[in-house]
Amino acid sequence: MKALRILALVLLVLAIIRIVGGPMVTKIVVSKSRGLLTAYGGDGRVLKVVPAIVGRQPSGTKEREGDERTPEGAYFVCFKNPQSRFHLSLGLSYPNADDAERGLAAGAITRAEYDEIVGAHASGRIPPWKTALGGEIFIHGAMGDRSATAGCVAVSDHAIEELFPQISLGTPVVIEP
C-alpha cells in the first residue's frame, strides 16, 4: 500500500512538471509496420518517437474479439488508467464508427450496438467494449520482453511515464498499417 502511495505521488509530481514545463501531446500516430509511436505537439512538431509493439496478428485491422489484431484507423483517448496492470494505460475509442459500419454490414453487431458505438463517438464517450467487435484497446506500458500483444499498443514503462501526463482525454490517435 505504501508503494502505491509513493508511485501515485511520483506520478503526480511528474504530471505537474509536464503540465507546467512540458508541451502537451495533441496527436499520436502509431505505425504498426514500423513499430513506432510518434507523439506530436500543438505546433505539429514531433515531441517523442518510441518503439511500440502491436497485436500478435499484425496484418490487417481488428475485426472481432480475440483476433489478436490491433485496429487501424482514427481513434481518440477515451480513458486514462493510472493503476493499470500494464503500468499506465490510455484507453482508445475502439470500435469507432467505421469499425461499427463494417461490423453491422458483416452481421457481427446489431443496429442497436451500431447506434451505441456511433453515439459514443459523437459525444466523446467510451464506446461499448463488450461487443463481438472487441474493445479495451490501450496504449500501455509493460512492453518488457514482449514481442506482441493481444491487440493493444505497448511501449516501455519509461515512455508511458513520460507521455501519460502530457496526454488529455480526447487526444486523437491514428493507427496506421
C-alpha positions as CSV (number, residue, x, y, z in Angstrom):
1,M,0.0,0.0,0.0
2,K,2.9,2.3,0.9
3,A,4.5,1.6,-2.5
4,L,1.2,2.6,-4.3
5,R,1.1,5.9,-2.4
6,I,4.7,6.6,-3.4
7,L,4.0,5.7,-7.0
8,A,0.9,8.0,-7.0
9,L,3.0,10.8,-5.6
10,V,5.7,10.4,-8.1
11,L,3.2,10.3,-10.9
12,L,1.5,13.5,-9.6
13,V,4.8,15.3,-9.4
14,L,5.7,14.2,-13.0
15,A,2.3,15.3,-14.2
16,I,2.7,18.7,-12.6
17,I,6.2,19.1,-14.1
18,R,4.9,18.0,-17.6
19,I,1.8,20.3,-17.5
20,V,3.8,23.3,-16.2
21,G,7.1,22.7,-18.0
22,G,6.3,20.4,-21.0
23,P,4.2,20.6,-24.1
24,M,1.0,18.7,-24.3
25,V,0.7,15.9,-26.9
26,T,-2.1,16.9,-29.4
27,K,-1.9,13.8,-31.7
28,I,-0.4,10.3,-31.6
29,V,0.4,8.2,-34.7
30,V,1.2,4.5,-34.3
31,S,2.8,2.8,-37.3
32,K,2.2,-0.9,-37.0
33,S,4.6,-1.8,-39.8
34,R,7.4,0.4,-38.5
35,G,6.8,-0.5,-34.8
36,L,6.8,3.2,-33.8
37,L,4.6,5.5,-31.8
38,T,5.1,9.2,-32.6
39,A,3.7,12.0,-30.3
40,Y,3.1,15.4,-31.8
41,G,2.7,18.8,-30.1
42,G,0.2,21.6,-30.9
43,D,2.5,23.1,-33.5
44,G,2.8,19.8,-35.4
45,R,6.4,19.3,-34.1
46,V,7.4,15.7,-33.2
47,L,7.8,15.6,-29.4
48,K,8.7,11.9,-29.0
49,V,9.2,8.8,-31.1
50,V,9.3,5.5,-29.2
51,P,9.4,1.8,-30.2
52,A,6.0,0.1,-30.0
53,I,4.7,-3.4,-30.4
54,V,1.2,-4.4,-31.5
55,G,-1.0,-7.4,-31.8
56,R,0.2,-11.0,-32.5
57,Q,-1.6,-10.8,-35.8
58,P,0.0,-7.6,-37.2
59,S,-1.5,-7.6,-40.7
60,G,-5.0,-6.1,-41.2
61,T,-7.3,-4.2,-38.8
62,K,-9.1,-5.6,-35.8
63,E,-12.4,-7.2,-36.8
64,R,-13.6,-9.2,-33.9
65,E,-13.0,-10.0,-30.2
66,G,-10.0,-12.3,-29.8
67,D,-8.5,-11.9,-33.3
68,E,-5.3,-10.5,-31.7
69,R,-5.1,-7.7,-34.2
70,T,-4.5,-4.0,-33.4
71,P,-7.2,-1.8,-35.0
72,E,-6.3,0.6,-37.8
73,G,-8.0,4.0,-38.2
74,A,-8.7,7.2,-36.3
75,Y,-9.5,7.0,-32.6
76,F,-9.1,9.1,-29.5
77,V,-8.0,8.7,-25.9
78,C,-11.2,8.0,-24.0
79,F,-9.9,6.7,-20.7
80,K,-6.8,7.1,-18.6
81,N,-5.8,4.4,-16.1
82,P,-3.0,5.3,-13.7
83,Q,-3.4,1.9,-11.9
84,S,-3.3,-0.4,-15.0
85,R,-1.9,-3.9,-14.6
86,F,0.3,-2.8,-17.6
87,H,1.8,0.1,-15.5
88,L,-0.1,3.0,-17.0
89,S,-2.6,2.9,-19.8
90,L,-4.5,5.1,-22.3
91,G,-7.8,3.6,-23.4
92,L,-8.7,4.1,-27.1
93,S,-12.1,4.6,-28.6
94,Y,-12.2,1.3,-30.5
95,P,-14.6,0.4,-32.0
96,N,-15.2,3.7,-33.9
97,A,-17.9,4.5,-36.4
98,D,-16.0,2.9,-39.3
99,D,-15.5,-0.3,-37.4
100,A,-19.2,-0.3,-36.4
101,E,-20.2,0.1,-40.1
102,R,-18.1,-2.9,-41.1
103,G,-19.4,-4.9,-38.2
104,L,-23.0,-4.1,-39.0
105,A,-22.5,-4.9,-42.7
106,A,-20.9,-8.2,-41.7
107,G,-23.7,-9.1,-39.3
108,A,-21.3,-9.1,-36.3
109,I,-23.2,-6.4,-34.4
110,T,-26.8,-5.3,-34.1
111,R,-28.3,-2.0,-35.2
112,A,-28.6,-1.1,-31.5
113,E,-24.9,-1.8,-30.9
114,Y,-24.0,0.2,-34.0
115,D,-26.1,3.2,-32.8
116,E,-24.5,3.0,-29.4
117,I,-20.9,3.0,-30.8
118,V,-21.7,5.9,-33.2
119,G,-23.3,7.8,-30.4
120,A,-20.4,7.3,-28.0
121,H,-18.0,8.6,-30.6
122,A,-20.2,11.6,-31.4
123,S,-20.2,12.6,-27.7
124,G,-16.6,11.7,-26.9
125,R,-17.5,8.8,-24.6
126,I,-16.0,5.3,-24.2
127,P,-17.7,3.1,-26.9
128,P,-19.2,-0.2,-25.9
129,W,-16.2,-2.6,-25.4
130,K,-18.2,-5.8,-24.9
131,T,-19.5,-6.4,-28.5
132,A,-18.4,-9.0,-31.0
133,L,-16.0,-6.4,-32.4
134,G,-14.0,-6.5,-29.2
135,G,-12.7,-3.5,-27.2
136,E,-10.5,-2.4,-24.4
137,I,-7.7,-1.4,-26.8
138,F,-5.0,0.5,-24.9
139,I,-1.7,2.2,-25.3
140,H,0.1,0.9,-22.3
141,G,3.5,0.3,-20.7
142,A,4.9,-3.1,-19.6
143,M,6.4,-3.8,-23.0
144,G,9.3,-5.6,-21.4
145,D,10.4,-8.7,-23.2
146,R,7.1,-9.0,-25.1
147,S,7.2,-9.5,-28.9
148,A,3.5,-8.8,-29.3
149,T,0.2,-8.0,-27.5
150,A,-3.3,-9.3,-27.7
151,G,-4.2,-6.2,-29.8
152,C,-3.1,-3.2,-27.7
153,V,-0.1,-1.0,-28.4
154,A,2.7,-1.5,-25.9
155,V,5.6,0.9,-25.2
156,S,8.2,0.9,-22.5
157,D,7.3,1.8,-18.9
158,H,9.6,4.8,-19.2
159,A,7.9,6.0,-22.4
160,I,4.4,5.7,-21.0
161,E,5.5,7.5,-17.8
162,E,6.7,10.5,-19.9
163,L,3.7,10.5,-22.2
164,F,0.9,9.8,-19.7
165,P,0.8,13.3,-18.1
166,Q,1.1,15.0,-21.5
167,I,-2.0,13.4,-23.0
168,S,-5.5,14.5,-22.3
169,L,-8.8,12.7,-22.8
170,G,-9.9,13.3,-26.4
171,T,-6.3,13.3,-27.8
172,P,-6.5,11.9,-31.4
173,V,-4.8,8.6,-32.1
174,V,-4.2,7.4,-35.7
175,I,-3.1,3.8,-36.1
176,E,-1.6,3.1,-39.5
177,P,-0.9,-0.3,-41.1
